[in-house]
Amino acid sequence: MVTVEEARAAAVRVYERRHATWATEGPGAGPLLDLPLHPPTETTALAASQAVAAWIARWRETEAAFGPGRLEWAPRRWASMGTQVVPARLWLHEPAEVARFGRRLEAWRLASRRAAALLAALPESPEVVVTVQRKLSNAVGLDEDDAERLLGVLTWLQQFPDSGLFVRQLPVRGVHTKWIERHRSLVSSLIGAATGHPDLGLATRPELLRLRLLDGTRLAGVADLAAPLADVSRLEIRPARVVVVENLESMLALPPLPATVALHGQGYLARVLGRLPWVRAADVVYWGDLDTDGFNILSIARDKVPQTRSVLMDRATLTAHLDLCVPDPQPRRSFVGALTESELDAVAALREAGDVRLEQERIPWESAVASVRAALG
């Protein structure tokens, strides 16, 4: 016998699985919930008469509170008990009925409101409908003020898809940089469905490259600076050597070195290293973490600047510092570009040690600097 509580749980499962479709496409034909209640047999009724009577009474109370027309009552002719009428099936035809029975009525009202508002703010298309369905739970999670801001942002971005403005400049009340950061996935998905371009057409803060002139020279009196890529590429410097260091503090702590510039790697730099003319003309040494991510960044850097060499990224360095290693939670199994035989051997050593990683800042400083000096000649 299906209890009222079990039927409610079934209604909740149907609601959670299908309410986004109901809110965007309508309920469709036929009952939304068609649930057999498995009424008792005569044997069960005789063996547990009180439980059966309580079950029937509970369903009668539920029907009285819920309204008629949802329960099918069926007669059962039992030789020892005569004709009994028992609840046999639960039928719910409307989304609000399923939501109410599953105690999700307020949630349904909010979801249907938010879906209608989003569909009204976006052009009609199958892609928009699917995206609203997929993102409806995110929209429902907004408070009323943020929901209004979302509609305002969607409307404005459709009118000005390539504004080039910073978020700070958007003329939507209450929208600011942190608001966009929190809701970027939602906004980008909906705008992408509406326009075919998930890019919001907004200006972004430029990535800054950090570098140090280690040979004692200055640019406008400065030896340590951070600037956008375009500005760094135009610097009138011609170092013989460039050392790329992933860890910022390691880069900042490097001692004076003749004809050498140090660059903070920060992962991003490897992808644009070849866009710096003075790097392409130099002897380039890369010092990253001794892990599979570090080797992947190295392979990207070498793909952009083929003469790139590595330092402190070999089996000997790993073996000498195994006690300082930690597990690598997501070891890579492939790399973007080519690695040397020595570097591939180091990758194999990482796996042999149990997929570990050695962060460059764990290597004792004096021996690290000596290795960098030797690599730079």
WOLINDA-V332983 format. One record per helix or strand. SS is the DSSP state (2 for helix, 1 for strand). FROM is the first residue (numbers start at 1). LEN is the number of residues. If there is no record, write none. Layout:
SS/FROM/LEN ; SS/FROM/LEN
This chain:
2/4/22 ; 1/33/4 ; 2/42/6 ; 2/49/18 ; 1/71/8 ; 1/82/11 ; 2/95/7 ; 2/105/17 ; 2/126/15 ; 2/144/16 ; 2/167/3 ; 2/177/19 ; 1/208/6 ; 1/219/1 ; 1/222/1 ; 1/224/5 ; 2/229/5 ; 1/241/5 ; 2/248/6 ; 1/260/5 ; 2/268/8 ; 2/277/4 ; 1/283/5 ; 1/290/1 ; 2/292/13 ; 1/309/2 ; 2/315/6 ; 2/322/3 ; 1/326/2 ; 2/341/12 ; 1/356/3 ; 2/360/3 ; 2/365/12
